[in-house]
Amino acid sequence: MSENTGTKDTNENELTFEQAMARLEEITGKMESGKLMLDESIAAFEEGSRLVKYCREKLEAYGDKIKNITDGEGDV
């Protein structure tokens, strides 16, 4: 029988940036509630860490894309 950790096993690559941020808010809320067991908190922290990395990478990619677009405006 699988243990209910209170966290979902998310695949970050299947999420939009907005979905990843919403999941981070959900995880944060659960952790702040103080109702998770230690193992559940560790699992939530691990998932949250992966989501933060995913969001950071997405933001950097979006920033690069915007920079490329704005740098190219002078060429038009």
VMD Tcl script that builds the backbone (N, CA, C; Angstrom):
set m [mol new atoms 228]
animate dup $m
set s [atomselect $m all]
$s set {name element resname resid chain x y z} {
  {N N MET 1 A 0.851 -1.179 0.000}
  {CA C MET 1 A 0.000 0.000 0.000}
  {C C MET 1 A 0.887 1.229 0.000}
  {N N SER 2 A 0.551 2.204 -0.827}
  {CA C SER 2 A 1.389 3.397 -0.925}
  {C C SER 2 A 1.050 4.384 0.180}
  {N N GLU 3 A 2.091 5.037 0.674}
  {CA C GLU 3 A 1.926 6.016 1.751}
  {C C GLU 3 A 1.408 7.322 1.170}
  {N N ASN 4 A 0.442 7.931 1.817}
  {CA C ASN 4 A -0.099 9.213 1.381}
  {C C ASN 4 A 0.781 10.323 1.930}
  {N N THR 5 A 1.572 10.918 1.054}
  {CA C THR 5 A 2.504 11.939 1.515}
  {C C THR 5 A 1.906 13.334 1.476}
  {N N GLY 6 A 0.739 13.454 0.901}
  {CA C GLY 6 A 0.152 14.783 0.791}
  {C C GLY 6 A 0.726 15.583 -0.356}
  {N N THR 7 A 1.594 14.962 -1.160}
  {CA C THR 7 A 2.145 15.635 -2.323}
  {C C THR 7 A 1.887 14.788 -3.549}
  {N N LYS 8 A 1.837 15.441 -4.684}
  {CA C LYS 8 A 1.675 14.758 -5.960}
  {C C LYS 8 A 3.053 14.597 -6.578}
  {N N ASP 9 A 3.221 13.549 -7.358}
  {CA C ASP 9 A 4.476 13.365 -8.069}
  {C C ASP 9 A 4.329 14.073 -9.409}
  {N N THR 10 A 4.716 15.328 -9.475}
  {CA C THR 10 A 4.523 16.099 -10.693}
  {C C THR 10 A 5.690 15.933 -11.636}
  {N N ASN 11 A 5.372 15.956 -12.916}
  {CA C ASN 11 A 6.388 15.997 -13.951}
  {C C ASN 11 A 6.424 17.437 -14.437}
  {N N GLU 12 A 7.450 18.162 -14.020}
  {CA C GLU 12 A 7.525 19.593 -14.297}
  {C C GLU 12 A 7.407 19.910 -15.785}
  {N N ASN 13 A 7.968 19.052 -16.643}
  {CA C ASN 13 A 7.966 19.327 -18.077}
  {C C ASN 13 A 6.574 19.283 -18.695}
  {N N GLU 14 A 5.610 18.744 -17.971}
  {CA C GLU 14 A 4.237 18.695 -18.461}
  {C C GLU 14 A 3.412 19.882 -17.962}
  {N N LEU 15 A 4.011 20.737 -17.163}
  {CA C LEU 15 A 3.294 21.869 -16.575}
  {C C LEU 15 A 3.619 23.160 -17.293}
  {N N THR 16 A 2.644 24.053 -17.322}
  {CA C THR 16 A 2.932 25.415 -17.748}
  {C C THR 16 A 3.590 26.126 -16.575}
  {N N PHE 17 A 4.171 27.277 -16.842}
  {CA C PHE 17 A 4.775 28.071 -15.769}
  {C C PHE 17 A 3.728 28.372 -14.698}
  {N N GLU 18 A 2.535 28.763 -15.142}
  {CA C GLU 18 A 1.467 29.125 -14.206}
  {C C GLU 18 A 1.032 27.928 -13.359}
  {N N GLN 19 A 0.961 26.751 -13.968}
  {CA C GLN 19 A 0.601 25.555 -13.212}
  {C C GLN 19 A 1.677 25.209 -12.185}
  {N N ALA 20 A 2.935 25.365 -12.570}
  {CA C ALA 20 A 4.030 25.091 -11.647}
  {C C ALA 20 A 3.982 26.052 -10.467}
  {N N MET 21 A 3.709 27.326 -10.728}
  {CA C MET 21 A 3.615 28.302 -9.641}
  {C C MET 21 A 2.439 27.984 -8.718}
  {N N ALA 22 A 1.313 27.581 -9.297}
  {CA C ALA 22 A 0.152 27.223 -8.481}
  {C C ALA 22 A 0.473 26.011 -7.603}
  {N N ARG 23 A 1.190 25.045 -8.160}
  {CA C ARG 23 A 1.571 23.866 -7.382}
  {C C ARG 23 A 2.532 24.256 -6.261}
  {N N LEU 24 A 3.446 25.178 -6.542}
  {CA C LEU 24 A 4.354 25.665 -5.490}
  {C C LEU 24 A 3.572 26.317 -4.356}
  {N N GLU 25 A 2.562 27.101 -4.689}
  {CA C GLU 25 A 1.733 27.737 -3.656}
  {C C GLU 25 A 1.005 26.685 -2.824}
  {N N GLU 26 A 0.526 25.635 -3.494}
  {CA C GLU 26 A -0.162 24.551 -2.787}
  {C C GLU 26 A 0.799 23.844 -1.828}
  {N N ILE 27 A 1.989 23.537 -2.310}
  {CA C ILE 27 A 2.993 22.868 -1.471}
  {C C ILE 27 A 3.369 23.758 -0.288}
  {N N THR 28 A 3.588 25.034 -0.544}
  {CA C THR 28 A 3.953 25.974 0.517}
  {C C THR 28 A 2.879 26.015 1.589}
  {N N GLY 29 A 1.630 26.084 1.161}
  {CA C GLY 29 A 0.526 26.111 2.115}
  {C C GLY 29 A 0.493 24.881 3.003}
  {N N LYS 30 A 0.710 23.713 2.394}
  {CA C LYS 30 A 0.719 22.475 3.175}
  {C C LYS 30 A 1.870 22.460 4.165}
  {N N MET 31 A 3.030 22.921 3.709}
  {CA C MET 31 A 4.185 22.922 4.610}
  {C C MET 31 A 3.999 23.927 5.738}
  {N N GLU 32 A 3.449 25.078 5.437}
  {CA C GLU 32 A 3.238 26.104 6.462}
  {C C GLU 32 A 2.165 25.709 7.463}
  {N N SER 33 A 1.268 24.807 7.071}
  {CA C SER 33 A 0.189 24.399 7.973}
  {C C SER 33 A 0.717 23.641 9.183}
  {N N GLY 34 A 1.893 23.043 9.034}
  {CA C GLY 34 A 2.467 22.278 10.133}
  {C C GLY 34 A 1.810 20.925 10.337}
  {N N LYS 35 A 0.967 20.510 9.406}
  {CA C LYS 35 A 0.239 19.252 9.559}
  {C C LYS 35 A 0.911 18.075 8.869}
  {N N LEU 36 A 1.989 18.319 8.127}
  {CA C LEU 36 A 2.671 17.230 7.438}
  {C C LEU 36 A 3.636 16.525 8.385}
  {N N MET 37 A 3.735 15.233 8.207}
  {CA C MET 37 A 4.724 14.456 8.934}
  {C C MET 37 A 6.089 14.781 8.326}
  {N N LEU 38 A 7.158 14.413 9.012}
  {CA C LEU 38 A 8.503 14.730 8.558}
  {C C LEU 38 A 8.760 14.178 7.148}
  {N N ASP 39 A 8.428 12.928 6.911}
  {CA C ASP 39 A 8.631 12.335 5.582}
  {C C ASP 39 A 7.840 13.087 4.514}
  {N N GLU 40 A 6.630 13.492 4.849}
  {CA C GLU 40 A 5.794 14.245 3.924}
  {C C GLU 40 A 6.414 15.612 3.638}
  {N N SER 41 A 6.948 16.241 4.677}
  {CA C SER 41 A 7.590 17.548 4.510}
  {C C SER 41 A 8.818 17.450 3.609}
  {N N ILE 42 A 9.598 16.394 3.786}
  {CA C ILE 42 A 10.795 16.196 2.958}
  {C C ILE 42 A 10.379 16.001 1.504}
  {N N ALA 43 A 9.363 15.168 1.259}
  {CA C ALA 43 A 8.886 14.928 -0.102}
  {C C ALA 43 A 8.355 16.217 -0.721}
  {N N ALA 44 A 7.629 16.997 0.068}
  {CA C ALA 44 A 7.100 18.266 -0.422}
  {C C ALA 44 A 8.235 19.236 -0.747}
  {N N PHE 45 A 9.243 19.266 0.114}
  {CA C PHE 45 A 10.395 20.130 -0.117}
  {C C PHE 45 A 11.125 19.740 -1.397}
  {N N GLU 46 A 11.298 18.444 -1.609}
  {CA C GLU 46 A 11.969 17.960 -2.828}
  {C C GLU 46 A 11.189 18.368 -4.079}
  {N N GLU 47 A 9.881 18.160 -4.041}
  {CA C GLU 47 A 9.052 18.543 -5.189}
  {C C GLU 47 A 9.098 20.051 -5.403}
  {N N GLY 48 A 9.009 20.794 -4.326}
  {CA C GLY 48 A 9.073 22.248 -4.424}
  {C C GLY 48 A 10.392 22.722 -5.005}
  {N N SER 49 A 11.474 22.091 -4.602}
  {CA C SER 49 A 12.796 22.455 -5.124}
  {C C SER 49 A 12.873 22.217 -6.630}
  {N N ARG 50 A 12.325 21.098 -7.084}
  {CA C ARG 50 A 12.304 20.826 -8.527}
  {C C ARG 50 A 11.469 21.870 -9.266}
  {N N LEU 51 A 10.339 22.237 -8.687}
  {CA C LEU 51 A 9.472 23.225 -9.318}
  {C C LEU 51 A 10.127 24.605 -9.369}
  {N N VAL 52 A 10.832 24.982 -8.312}
  {CA C VAL 52 A 11.537 26.267 -8.299}
  {C C VAL 52 A 12.584 26.292 -9.415}
  {N N LYS 53 A 13.328 25.212 -9.549}
  {CA C LYS 53 A 14.345 25.129 -10.604}
  {C C LYS 53 A 13.690 25.237 -11.979}
  {N N TYR 54 A 12.593 24.524 -12.184}
  {CA C TYR 54 A 11.859 24.564 -13.451}
  {C C TYR 54 A 11.387 25.988 -13.751}
  {N N CYS 55 A 10.798 26.651 -12.772}
  {CA C CYS 55 A 10.288 28.018 -12.965}
  {C C CYS 55 A 11.433 28.990 -13.249}
  {N N ARG 56 A 12.532 28.844 -12.548}
  {CA C ARG 56 A 13.691 29.705 -12.766}
  {C C ARG 56 A 14.205 29.544 -14.205}
  {N N GLU 57 A 14.307 28.300 -14.665}
  {CA C GLU 57 A 14.767 28.042 -16.029}
  {C C GLU 57 A 13.810 28.623 -17.061}
  {N N LYS 58 A 12.507 28.487 -16.809}
  {CA C LYS 58 A 11.497 29.051 -17.717}
  {C C LYS 58 A 11.622 30.570 -17.780}
  {N N LEU 59 A 11.762 31.211 -16.621}
  {CA C LEU 59 A 11.888 32.662 -16.583}
  {C C LEU 59 A 13.135 33.139 -17.324}
  {N N GLU 60 A 14.239 32.421 -17.137}
  {CA C GLU 60 A 15.466 32.780 -17.847}
  {C C GLU 60 A 15.274 32.649 -19.357}
  {N N ALA 61 A 14.605 31.579 -19.783}
  {CA C ALA 61 A 14.362 31.373 -21.215}
  {C C ALA 61 A 13.449 32.469 -21.765}
  {N N TYR 62 A 12.417 32.826 -21.007}
  {CA C TYR 62 A 11.513 33.902 -21.440}
  {C C TYR 62 A 12.262 35.222 -21.514}
  {N N GLY 63 A 13.125 35.470 -20.533}
  {CA C GLY 63 A 13.921 36.698 -20.527}
  {C C GLY 63 A 14.832 36.771 -21.739}
  {N N ASP 64 A 15.471 35.651 -22.067}
  {CA C ASP 64 A 16.335 35.610 -23.251}
  {C C ASP 64 A 15.533 35.872 -24.516}
  {N N LYS 65 A 14.342 35.294 -24.589}
  {CA C LYS 65 A 13.492 35.480 -25.764}
  {C C LYS 65 A 13.083 36.949 -25.909}
  {N N ILE 66 A 12.706 37.567 -24.811}
  {CA C ILE 66 A 12.316 38.979 -24.835}
  {C C ILE 66 A 13.509 39.850 -25.246}
  {N N LYS 67 A 14.691 39.534 -24.714}
  {CA C LYS 67 A 15.886 40.288 -25.065}
  {C C LYS 67 A 16.164 40.164 -26.558}
  {N N ASN 68 A 16.042 38.952 -27.093}
  {CA C ASN 68 A 16.261 38.755 -28.536}
  {C C ASN 68 A 15.254 39.535 -29.372}
  {N N ILE 69 A 14.019 39.584 -28.923}
  {CA C ILE 69 A 12.976 40.310 -29.648}
  {C C ILE 69 A 13.270 41.809 -29.619}
  {N N THR 70 A 13.579 42.325 -28.424}
  {CA C THR 70 A 13.804 43.763 -28.293}
  {C C THR 70 A 15.112 44.190 -28.954}
  {N N ASP 71 A 16.126 43.349 -28.940}
  {CA C ASP 71 A 17.387 43.659 -29.612}
  {C C ASP 71 A 17.192 43.739 -31.128}
  {N N GLY 72 A 16.251 42.966 -31.632}
  {CA C GLY 72 A 15.999 42.937 -33.069}
  {C C GLY 72 A 15.113 44.073 -33.552}
  {N N GLU 73 A 14.560 44.878 -32.633}
  {CA C GLU 73 A 13.653 45.970 -33.041}
  {C C GLU 73 A 14.354 47.030 -33.868}
  {N N GLY 74 A 15.614 47.260 -33.614}
  {CA C GLY 74 A 16.350 48.271 -34.354}
  {C C GLY 74 A 16.591 47.869 -35.803}
  {N N ASP 75 A 16.456 46.573 -36.094}
  {CA C ASP 75 A 16.694 46.068 -37.437}
  {C C ASP 75 A 15.477 46.201 -38.332}
  {N N VAL 76 A 14.323 46.516 -37.764}
  {CA C VAL 76 A 13.085 46.549 -38.542}
  {C C VAL 76 A 12.927 47.853 -39.263}
}
mol reanalyze $m
mol bondsrecalc $m
mol representation Tube
mol addrep $m
